[in-house]
Amino acid sequence: MLALPARGPVPAARGQALALSADGPWRAERLRIILTPPLSESAMLKKMAPLFMLLAALGFAVSAAAHLAAAFGPWETFPFYVMGLHAGIFIVFLPSVLIVNSLAKDYKQRELWNAALRGCPDWMRKALYGLFAYALVNFVYFLSVVPKGRPERVAGGVPAMVVRGFSGHWMIFYALSFATFYSYLHAEEADGLRRCANGHRVSAVARFCETCGAPVGASSGH
């Protein structure tokens, strides 16, 4: 008479699944959630990027409105809460630093911004560079008109000149954050479209084709 091999203990994961399924489907669902691996850093960034991009767009729009109102409007003071835009920068800019590191991790330091913004269309990159130049000019103007580098205190609000000086920087930080989030969401598409004049695929920051040496025109991207 053949002796059947003794059954060993049921594996812990299988036994737990059987026990939970016997108690009801909702317990099996709890087990599925527990055993599901957490999102990777890249997947989490991809999921959160649209939200941060929207916040950056809103921050830029409000900053631009405050800047225009301070520069050309009749108001001499602004409510104190307008300075909340200063704190709002950190909500979107700190995550954008992670995005930049992710986009430029395989590139040299001197290629950092070309790599980080490679998913942006040409007009967006040029607009960003122009805005950066304007922010510098605006800040120099602010320093030139503020007596002794310190604005006069105004009771009940923030002086318009202070809002104008700060809002130039607000706009560039919000715009840069928006551009990096946009680039992150479109970098793979841009990498696939980038080709030289002879149709060879080239790297994200190449000016000349690595295969044939032909120049890479602006039309090879967005």
DRENZA-22338 format. One record per atom (N, C-alpha, C): residue in one letter; x negated, y, z negated. Coordinates in steps of 0.02 Angstrom, whole numbers, plus 50000, padded with zeros to 5 digits. Example, Ala and Ser with C-alpha at 12.3 -4.5 7.8 and 13.67 -1.06 7.14 Angstrom:
! residues 2
a493404971649610
a493854977549610
a493404983549610
s493584988849646
s493164994749643
s493555000249606
! end
This chain:
! residues 222
m499584994150000
m500005000050000
m499565006250000
l499695010650049
l499295016650055
l499475021650002
a498955024549974
a499065029649922
a499045036449956
l499555040249945
l499585046949973
l499115051449935
p498755055749971
p498305060449937
p498695065249892
a498405066449836
a498735070949789
a498745078049816
r499315081149807
r499375087949831
r499025092749783
g498635097149811
g498295102149770
g498765107749751
p498535112249714
p498955117949695
p499125122249755
v499725124949755
v499945129249810
v499535135649808
p499265137949864
p498885144249865
p499285149849832
a498925154249799
a499255159449759
a499685163949802
a499415166149860
a499795170749902
a500425167449928
r500375160849947
r500955157249973
r501465156249918
g501225154349859
g501685153249804
g502045159549784
q501695165249786
q502005171549769
q502525173449820
a502375172049884
a502855173649937
a503485169449930
l503405162749914
l503975158349905
l504405160549846
a504065162449792
a504435164449733
a504825170949745
l504515175649780
l504855181949792
l505425181249842
s505315176849893
s505845175949943
s506445172449912
a506325168249862
a506875164949828
a507285169949787
d506965175149763
d507325180049722
d507715185049764
g507575185449829
g507955190049871
g507515193149924
p507825195349978
p507435198250033
p507065204550013
w507355208449968
w507025214649949
w506355213549916
r506295207949880
r505645206349849
r505135204249901
a505365200749952
a504905199050007
a504655205350042
e505105210250048
e504905216550079
e504385220050036
r504475219849970
r503975222749926
r503295219549935
l503285212949944
l502655209349954
l502345211550020
r502755212450072
r502495214550137
r502155221350131
i502475225950093
i502195232650085
i501535232350046
i501515228049994
i500915227449953
i500335224649994
l500475219750037
l499955216450075
l499755220250138
t500135225450157
t499975229250217
t499355233550204
p498835233050244
p498225236950232
p498365244350239
p498025248550200
p498125255750204
p497865258550270
l498125264450289
l497905267650351
l497175269550347
s496825268850402
s496135271150405
s496115278750405
e495515281450395
e495455288750394
e495665291850460
s495455288750516
s495625291450582
s496375291150594
a496695285550574
a497415284950583
a497795289950541
m497555291250481
m497875296150437
m497805303150466
l497205304850492
l497105311350522
l497555312250583
k497615306950624
k498035307350683
k498765308450665
k498965305550609
k499665306150587
k499805313050558
m499315315950524
m499415322350490
m499245328450534
a498875327350588
a498645332850630
a499215337250657
p499785334350682
p500325338750706
p500605343350653
l500655340950591
l500915345150537
l500435350950522
f499785349450517
f499305354850504
f499255359650563
m499345357050623
m499325361350682
m499915366250680
l500495363850660
l501085368250654
l500975373550600
l500695371550543
l500555376450490
l500045381650512
a499535379450550
a499045384150575
a499355389050625
a499815386650667
a500145391050715
a500575396250679
l500935394050627
l501335398750588
l500895403850553
g500335401550524
g499875406050491
g499585411250538
f499415408950599
f499145413650648
f499665418750669
a500285416550680
a500815421150702
a500945426550649
v500995424450586
v501125429350532
v500515433950523
s499915431250529
s499315435350523
s499275440450579
a499435438350639
a499425443050696
a499945448550687
a500545446650661
a501065451650649
a500835456650596
a500525454150543
a500275458550490
a499725463150517
h499305460350560
h498755464350588
h499025470050632
l499495468450675
l499785473550718
l500165478850678
a500525476550627
a500885481350585
a500415485950547
a499855483150523
a499375487250486
a499005492050532
a498875489950594
a498495494150640
a498915499550673
f499545497850689
f499945502550729
f500605504550696
g500775501350641
g501405502950608
g501365509050563
p501935511450540
p501955517450498
p501825516150423
w501745509750404
w501705508050334
w500995509350307
e500965512450248
e500325513750216
e500145508150167
t500635504550143
t500515498950097
t500925492950118
f500695487150096
f501045480850109
f501155477350042
p501685473150037
p501795469449975
p501195465049958
f501105463849893
f500525459849872
f500545452749900
y501145450049912
y501175443049934
y500885442050004
v500735447550041
v500425446650106
v499735443450098
m499425444250039
m498775441250028
m498815433650020
g499435431050018
g499515423750018
g499235420550082
l499205424450136
l498905422050197
l498165420450187
h497855423950141
h497155422650125
h497075415750095
a497505413950048
a497485407250017
a497705401850066
g498175403550111
g498425398650158
g497895396050206
i497365399950215
i496825397750260
i496555390950238
f496465390050172
f496145383950147
f496585377850158
i497245378750163
i497695373150173
i497565369850241
v497405373850291
v497305371150358
v496565370750378
f496155375150351
f495455375250374
f495055369450344
l495175367750281
l494795362150252
l494935355550289
p495565353850305
p495675347850346
p495355348350415
s495335354450443
s495035355150510
s494285353750508
v493965354750451
v493255353050445
v493165345550453
l493625341550424
l493595334350434
l493695332550507
i494135336150541
i494265334950612
i493635336350653
v493305341950638
v492695343750675
v492165338450665
n492085336150603
n491585330850590
n491745324450628
s492395322850633
s492595316850669
s492475317550744
l492615323350772
l492535324450844
l491805324950865
a491385327550821
a490685328950839
a490185324150808
k490415318750779
k489955314350743
k489445310950788
d489605310050852
d489155306650898
d488755311650941
y488765318050923
y488435323050964
y487915326850922
k487465330250958
k486945334050924
k487245340250891
q486875343150844
q487115348950807
q487255354850853
r486835355850903
r486925361550948
r487525360550994
e487785354550998
e488365353051040
e489005352650999
l488965354650936
l489525353450889
l490175356450914
w490185362850930
w490825366050948
w491055364051017
n490595362851063
n490795360251128
n491145353551122
a490875349351077
a491175342851066
a491825343351027
a491845347750977
a492445348350935
a493035351250973
l492905355551022
l493445358851059
l493545355851129
r493265350051142
r493295347351209
r494005345351230
g494445344351182
g495135342551198
g495575348551214
c495305354651205
c495685360751218
c495625362651292
p496155365651320
p496085368251389
p495615374251390
d495365375851449
d494875381251455
d495135387851429
w495765389451444
w496045395851423
w496055396451347
m496175390851312
m496195391051239
m495505392251210
r494995389051238
r494315390151215
r494095397351226
k494255400051285
k494065406951301
k494435411851256
a495075410551243
a495455414851199
a495175414751128
l494945408851107
l494655408251040
l494005412151035
y493585411751086
y492965415551086
y493105423151087
g493595425151127
g493785432151129
g494055434651062
l494455430451029
l494715432250964
l494165432850912
f493675428450917
f493105428750871
f492725435350880
a492625437350941
a492275443750955
a492685449550928
y493345449250938
y493765454650913
y493745455050837
a493745449250803
a493715449150730
a493085452550704
l492525451450739
l491895454750719
l491945462350728
v492205464550786
v492275471650799
v492755474850748
n493295471350733
n493785473850685
n493475474550616
f493055469750597
f492745470050531
f492245475850526
v491865476950580
v491395482550582
v491775489150576
y492335489650611
y492745495650607
y493015496550536
f493225491250505
f493485491550436
f492945494150389
l492335491750396
l491795494050352
l491625501350365
s491715503550428
s491525510450445
s492025515650419
v492655513650410
v493165518550389
v493325518250315
v493125512850282
v493255512350210
v492715516250173
p492885521050131
p492385525050095
p491935520750051
k491275521050063
k490775517650023
k490905510050021
g491215507450074
g491335500250077
g491855497750029
r492245502249998
r492745500149950
r493395504049962
p493955500649977
p494575504149992
p494865507449930
e495235512849941
e495555516249886
e496135512049860
r496225512249795
r496775508549764
r497435512149776
v497945508249793
v498605511049804
v499095507449758
a499465511249719
a499925508149672
a500515505049710
g500695498949688
g501285495749715
g501175491749778
g500565490649800
g500465486749860
g499745486449882
v499645483449941
v498975482649970
v498905487850025
p498375491850025
p498295496950078
p498295493850148
a498585497350195
a498625494850263
a497945493450292
m497445497650276
m496775496550302
m496475490050278
v496625488150215
v496375481850188
v496705475950225
v497355476550237
v497715471350274
v497435470650344
r497275476350375
r496985476050443
r496305472650441
g495895474350392
g495225471450388
g495245463950377
f495675461750330
f495705454650314
f496065450550368
s496585453450398
s496985449650445
s496605447650508
g496085451550526
g495665449450582
g495335442850568
h495105441750506
h494805435350487
h495335429950479
w495925431750453
w496455426750448
w496615423850517
m496675428150567
m496855425750633
m496335420850661
i495695422350652
i495185417950680
i495175411150645
f495275411150578
f495265404750543
f495885400450560
y496465403650564
y497065399850583
y497015397450655
a496765401750700
a496705399750771
a496195394150779
l495635394550744
l495125389350748
l495395382750722
s495775383050668
s496075376850640
s496565373850690
f496995378050720
f497475375650770
f497105372250828
a496575375550853
a496205372850910
a495885366150895
t495615365350835
t495285359050818
t495795353350812
f496385354850783
f496905349750780
f497155347950849
y497245352950892
y497465351650960
y496945347450997
s496315349150989
s495785345451022
s495765338150999
y495875337150934
y495865330350906
y496415326050938
l496995329050950
l497555325250979
l497475323951054
h497045327851087
h496975327251160
h496265325451183
a495815323951136
a495115322651154
a495045316551199
e495395311151183
e495335305051223
e495565306251295
e496105309951302
e496355311651370
e495845315851407
a495555320851372
a495065325151404
a494435321251424
d494225316551382
d493635312651397
d493735308451460
g494345305951469
g494485301851529
g494535305951592
l494725312351587
l494805316551646
l494155319851668
r493665320151625
r493055323951639
r492615320251690
r492525323151748
r492135320051802
r491715325351837
c491195322951872
c490775327551910
c491085328751979
a490735332652021
a490995334352087
a491055328152132
n490665322852117
n490695316752156
n491155311452126
g491515313252072
g492005308652044
g491755304051989
h491135304651969
h490875300451915
h491105303051847
r491255298651802
r491435300651734
r490815303051698
v490895308451659
v490335311451623
v490525312251550
s490025313451509
s490145314351437
s490495320951423
a490715321851362
a491135327551344
a490775334251350
v490125334351340
v489755340651340
v489255341251397
a489265336551443
a488785336651499
a488935342251548
r488405345651571
r488475350751623
r488305347951692
f487925342451691
f487745339051753
f487865331551744
c488045328351798
c488215321251797
c487605317151778
e487695312451731
e487155308051711
e486995302951765
t487465301951813
t487365296851865
t487035299651928
c487305305351952
c487045308052016
c486745314952011
g486825318151953
g486535324851944
g486965330551970
a487565329051996
a488005334252022
a488275338451964
p488405344951977
p488665349151923
p489365347151903
v489525348451840
v490195347051813
v490565353651811
g491085354351852
g491455360651855
g491985360951802
a492255367051792
a492775368051742
a493415364151759
s493505362751823
s494115359151845
s494105351851825
s493535349251802
s493495342251784
s493815340951718
g493945346051678
g494285345151614
g495015346851621
h495265351151575
h495965353151576
h496055358551629
! end
